[in-house]
């Protein structure tokens, strides 16, 4: 269900390294009255250019992890015998004298060890697998998150980020959400784009970029989300850029919207912790401004 009165733009890419976050950060700098959401919770980096000042944080809990209570454990070995994920460590010679412990990173939270423990010596608490943050930036409020290394449920955390961004927009009277989505076509991408109003799909003029663009564009089409395709650094391979532009017409719900030239000023802006449109008025910065004008029209701006 679309958000009444709030327009959500999500910036996505079929693969990493296309410049998606740099463009999303520039949209933040150019937008007015917006909330920003970083939904790349596995490897977030929008904070590197928006420099958020944290206002609020909370633990993100999802799934369960087993933990053996040593004072109750009778060293029977039932947990080791039934675990199919190699998550139980054993110290000692064998059942009756060995000491058992759960290897947290290997535990899949299936609960089999809990079920088969004869003395109920295994606890099964909800797992704290990340953090959710509300922050302020020089351009407006931002919601972002960090998933612990190896933790699952990133799609659920993405949904929490988007939910909190909507609440922030409603509370502050803002009518636009700019979301930096994760790369690829997996669960976090699906969670970041469902019910969004418009997707900016950033690609690069390479064969892998072309291939992955098709996959994510079809995914967006499956959910009925209009897609605007942007080729970043188009001039490093004009031939492939031309193939991409011509191929967009064959994709569901997609149309070509813009090209951005290669510009070394983008790297200098990143080093300074700035968006490219703050650092420069020409070259790639000019192209990004033109792209934003087109995207803004989609939002009724």
ChimeraX attribute file (.defattr): number of C-alpha atoms within 10 A of each C-alpha:
attribute: neighborCount
match mode: 1-to-1
recipient: residues
	/A:1	7
	/A:2	11
	/A:3	12
	/A:4	7
	/A:5	11
	/A:6	19
	/A:7	20
	/A:8	26
	/A:9	25
	/A:10	26
	/A:11	27
	/A:12	34
	/A:13	31
	/A:14	27
	/A:15	22
	/A:16	15
	/A:17	14
	/A:18	21
	/A:19	18
	/A:20	26
	/A:21	29
	/A:22	25
	/A:23	25
	/A:24	27
	/A:25	27
	/A:26	22
	/A:27	28
	/A:28	27
	/A:29	20
	/A:30	18
	/A:31	20
	/A:32	14
	/A:33	15
	/A:34	27
	/A:35	29
	/A:36	34
	/A:37	29
	/A:38	30
	/A:39	33
	/A:40	28
	/A:41	23
	/A:42	21
	/A:43	15
	/A:44	18
	/A:45	16
	/A:46	22
	/A:47	17
	/A:48	17
	/A:49	20
	/A:50	22
	/A:51	14
	/A:52	21
	/A:53	15
	/A:54	15
	/A:55	11
	/A:56	11
	/A:57	14
	/A:58	11
	/A:59	14
	/A:60	20
	/A:61	16
	/A:62	18
	/A:63	16
	/A:64	18
	/A:65	22
	/A:66	25
	/A:67	20
	/A:68	21
	/A:69	13
	/A:70	13
	/A:71	7
	/A:72	11
	/A:73	19
	/A:74	17
	/A:75	19
	/A:76	18
	/A:77	20
	/A:78	16
	/A:79	25
	/A:80	20
	/A:81	12
	/A:82	15
	/A:83	17
	/A:84	14
	/A:85	13
	/A:86	14
	/A:87	19
	/A:88	23
	/A:89	13
	/A:90	16
	/A:91	10
	/A:92	11
	/A:93	9
	/A:94	13
	/A:95	15
	/A:96	12
	/A:97	13
	/A:98	15
	/A:99	19
	/A:100	24
	/A:101	19
	/A:102	20
	/A:103	15
	/A:104	14
	/A:105	11
	/A:106	13
	/A:107	19
	/A:108	18
	/A:109	19
	/A:110	16
	/A:111	17
	/A:112	14
	/A:113	27
	/A:114	20
	/A:115	13
	/A:116	15
	/A:117	18
	/A:118	14
	/A:119	11
	/A:120	14
	/A:121	18
	/A:122	24
	/A:123	15
	/A:124	17
	/A:125	14
	/A:126	13
	/A:127	16
	/A:128	16
	/A:129	21
	/A:130	22
	/A:131	17
	/A:132	20
	/A:133	20
	/A:134	21
	/A:135	18
	/A:136	18
	/A:137	18
	/A:138	12
	/A:139	19
	/A:140	18
	/A:141	24
	/A:142	32
	/A:143	27
	/A:144	31
	/A:145	27
	/A:146	22
	/A:147	22
	/A:148	16
	/A:149	11
	/A:150	10
	/A:151	16
	/A:152	16
	/A:153	16
	/A:154	24
	/A:155	20
	/A:156	16
	/A:157	29
	/A:158	31
	/A:159	18
	/A:160	19
	/A:161	26
	/A:162	24
	/A:163	14
	/A:164	19
	/A:165	27
	/A:166	24
	/A:167	13
	/A:168	20
	/A:169	21
	/A:170	15
	/A:171	9
	/A:172	13
	/A:173	14
	/A:174	19
	/A:175	19
	/A:176	23
	/A:177	27
	/A:178	22
	/A:179	33
	/A:180	30
	/A:181	30
	/A:182	31
	/A:183	24
	/A:184	18
	/A:185	20
	/A:186	13
	/A:187	14
	/A:188	23
	/A:189	25
	/A:190	20
	/A:191	21
	/A:192	27
	/A:193	27
	/A:194	18
	/A:195	15
	/A:196	24
	/A:197	21
	/A:198	21
	/A:199	24
	/A:200	27
	/A:201	26
	/A:202	28
	/A:203	31
	/A:204	29
	/A:205	23
	/A:206	17
	/A:207	13
	/A:208	12
	/A:209	22
	/A:210	22
	/A:211	14
	/A:212	20
	/A:213	26
	/A:214	18
	/A:215	16
	/A:216	23
	/A:217	27
	/A:218	19
	/A:219	19
	/A:220	25
	/A:221	16
	/A:222	12
	/A:223	14
	/A:224	16
	/A:225	21
	/A:226	18
	/A:227	27
	/A:228	23
	/A:229	23
	/A:230	24
	/A:231	25
	/A:232	24
	/A:233	20
	/A:234	21
	/A:235	17
	/A:236	14
	/A:237	12
	/A:238	13
	/A:239	12
	/A:240	18
	/A:241	24
	/A:242	13
	/A:243	13
	/A:244	25
	/A:245	19
	/A:246	12
	/A:247	14
	/A:248	21
	/A:249	12
	/A:250	10
	/A:251	15
	/A:252	18
	/A:253	18
	/A:254	21
	/A:255	19
	/A:256	18
	/A:257	18
	/A:258	19
	/A:259	23
	/A:260	23
	/A:261	17
	/A:262	14
	/A:263	15
	/A:264	10
	/A:265	17
	/A:266	20
	/A:267	14
	/A:268	14
	/A:269	18
	/A:270	15
	/A:271	12
	/A:272	12
	/A:273	15
	/A:274	21
	/A:275	28
	/A:276	29
	/A:277	25
	/A:278	12
	/A:279	16
	/A:280	14
	/A:281	13
	/A:282	14
	/A:283	17
	/A:284	22
	/A:285	23
	/A:286	16
	/A:287	17
	/A:288	27
	/A:289	20
	/A:290	16
	/A:291	20
	/A:292	20
	/A:293	14
	/A:294	15
	/A:295	19
	/A:296	16
	/A:297	9
	/A:298	15
	/A:299	15
	/A:300	7
	/A:301	10
